[in-house]
């Protein structure tokens, strides 16, 4: 589909490809199809001729969603590179550990990702973020406008090479693990292509349509079909105005974004976090013709989907996720964990052998119609504002000399989201006031995973091994915060 997209962009060079909006919600063109195709060609030439990257090399990408990020992914695909998606807001310890697992030949970043490297570091400190200098990760090149302290611009020159043919690693996305043993999902060119085809078959974008969404799996199928994609505004009020003015035929937003919008058009899709039936009903009451919840994982996208009418009619126990999409196979492991297999599934975890079955970490059942019904989680993970936060990545940093034990737990926020809470058990005789001050340092290094609240108290233990009882800790934190 990426090869097809390149042809579509050239054939409709003057057609708007990516839209943004003003503060009033007015539409503005961010890039036309020809602009996007030219940018992808320039990036491919720069990476190959200017920086010497070739098939099989790892490219670190720290660029905000938009035309530049998409053009970089198209260029990486053309060269046969594997793109490691970097999140500078994950915090310095986590980011550096991840990059040791997959050292990039080059990191390409925009000015926003590099802001903490110099010119905007005071702003980052005021935001209570402490992030690493990107140049500590290896060679860095800047795309887009440069600011004081940014790395040199991506070196250009030469013509874009012929497209790489064949399979191979395409994308690395970091997920769970610990700082000492991070984990990364590896998708191949074939699995990415299968995922894009699955999205196209599910959503069926049409030429001439306006599509609202900012993810790779929204942009590529929509643009390849001849549709125009609008990037969602970040500000709540602007997003509502944007939808009213654009009247998109297809909209993809996360549940936290959906809760802030009071007007929809066309079909609405949501995922990345639980989408209860009441939320989907509210979306349809606000004007959507259909409201779909999509079940997907980093390891396999998409896996299942369900429309509001079917979800609202479900009366059984658990959360109905819908029927597995064509080609997705299911089975249940001991303990009820849902396993999935599909051509859209990741090839492997970095450093591990391929395994056709993806362990979802979710407990589920299959009803008489073969639909997936979610029953709960098997793994430690907190979902906050549609972001997966893995406690094991951050808890070691909280174990200061005066800390006996520390856990991160999620508690319901009352709107379908979760709050992240750190429960820290001081050592006997510790000065609690001084400990709270000392905790500021590791909390700042957690980046976007910084807890919403920090409680000092005893961490409940369970079992013969006396491990932390996370469920009991979550209940304790919920009671304490409610008081």
Buried (B, 14 or more C-beta within 10 A) or exposed (E): BBEEBBEBBBEBBEBBBBBBBEEEBEBEEBBBBBBBBBBBBBBBBBBBBBBEBEBEBBBBBBBBBBBBBBBBBBBBBBBBBBBBBBBBBBBBBBBBBBBEBBEBBBBBBBBBBBBBBEBBBEEBEEBEBBBBBBBEBBBBBBBBEBBEBBBEBBEEEEEBBEEBEEEBBBBBBBBBBBBEEBBBBBBBBBBBBBBBBBBBEBBEBEEEBBBBBBBBBBBBBBBBBBBBBBBBBEEEEBBBBBBBBBEBBBBBBBBBBBBEBEEBBBBBBBBBBBBBBEBBBBBBEBBBEBBBBBBBBBBBBBBBBBBBEBBBEBEEEBBBBBBBBEBBEBEEEEEEBBBBBBBBBBBBBBEEEEBEBBBBBBBBBBEEEEBBBBBEBBEBBBBBBBBBBBBBBBBBBBEBEBBEBBBBBBBEBEEBBBBBBBBBBBEEEBEEEEBBEBBEEBBBBBBBBBBBEBBBEEBBEEEEEEEBBBEBBBBBBBEBEEE
